[in-house]
């Protein structure tokens, strides 16, 4: 094999217009890939477009003012007539057309920016993190624009979209040479070597590529020891969006990967494997200490989606021993409530925890979701965490497959009893590679023709009211998309009336805690600020947050 040649590259994060304040956090996935490339002797830079400037580009003054007026009309009509008038529909449609024009302009600007770097820096490859919806469609347009100008440029892609849809992406676009699924830190280095003239695609794990007219997929390979991974890099020279308050300084820390459970709706086992892989606790604590000084922040989010309780407890002890005085949030679990030391977690700096509750009906938990928990464990987890002073956040699925009025009441009753500070109400969505889709009939899903192709390009227009949303390509127990949305809104209103704020996760609760905003106020800041594009207020709040979490 020819010797390794240092390459130059760009790592691109484009996910359309930011839709939530926490989407302005630095992207730890690309920072980790950058760390791996730099450690191997390659040069790279991250272009992250999830910034307030992108929101400003999508919401110029005229659009912001028209959105405010349109939503005022919508609320008045909904209150007095129970529906939106055709005239208001037309107003929103015109606004959406103008937002699309802003989107097209932004994409052209991004293509020009990247093309300029390809020319001036003689880049060997560009790699995209592919999200869903408009993030996917926009990234494809950017990649196709680059492909038309630079036919020989290597263009790679990875991220959530590739993990879910894999080779089907090639049926939509030929802009990418290689798609990466699962973990990318080792794969990106081998792809860089390939772009520099060393190695063969067939020998690189975790990728999908075209060989003539054939599509080939290489075996999945998980990183055996997370302690061997290079540290993520957030230096401004590598990650320019870290300059000048463009990002919300909550740093994602990946303390673990893998999940031994198999919820019927989840692809996590496909992404990260079915076994826990844990980074050394001391290494994690040392990394937190180094990053907090380097980036001047005390705010962190642990990204392991199923970190075991014994690791969380040990990590909390080390944080206390080192007196790092950080604030952190992350996922928790309801499967070992008796072993969770929430008082210890709170003393170590834990502000909020996110619990995947899904339902409080025993039958649904066992037979429809395969959650491997119980209503008693869920109740105990949420109650004890709140009692310890942790801002609890829970997610529920409405309507869940097999849902009845009685089962939904059980879920609502448990929420009213445990009173989480935030609840995220999600529709039941069956993704490729999940049991819900593999056995869709059994779980009550009526799947549209060409379901995966429709899901692959499905977009959510966050600026539009519910009646104008594009329907999902399936039904659940005979309920179409609009019936599902109606149930979600109904349950959300009941929870709000009882003092439980919806649409708040652990990160948003920490933002509220730092800024001394109540859950309803941080929800209002997030929704009105992001949907209406109140960039000046958001910029001030982000600056205030970043200042408040300085060392």
Secondary structure, DSSP 8 states (H G I E B T S, - for coil): -------EEEEEE--SS--SGGGGB--HHHHHHHHHHHHTT-EEEEEE--SHHHHHHHS-HHHHHHHHHHHHHHHHHHHHHSS--HHHHHHHHHHHHHHHHHHHHHHHHHHHHHHHHHHHHT-SEEEEE--SHHHHHHHHHHHHHHHHH-TT-EEEEESHHHHHHGGGGGGT----SEEE-S--HHHHHHHHHHHTT-S-GGGSTTEEEEETTEEEE------S-GGGS------TTTBGGGSTT-SB--EEE--EE--S---TT--HHHHH-SS-EE--HHHHHHHHHHHHHHHT--EEEE--TT--HHHHHHHHHHHHHHT---EEEEE--SS-GGG--HHHHHHTTEEEEEEEEE-S-HHIIIIII-----HHHHHHHHHHHHHTT-EEEEEEETT-TT--HHHHHHHHHHHHHH--SEEEEE-----TTSHHHHTTTTTTEEE-TTHHHHHHT----TTS-GGGS---SEEETTB-HHHHHHHHHHHHHHHHHTT-EES--HHHHHHHHHTT--HHHHHHHHHHHHHHT-HHHHHHHHHHHHHHT--
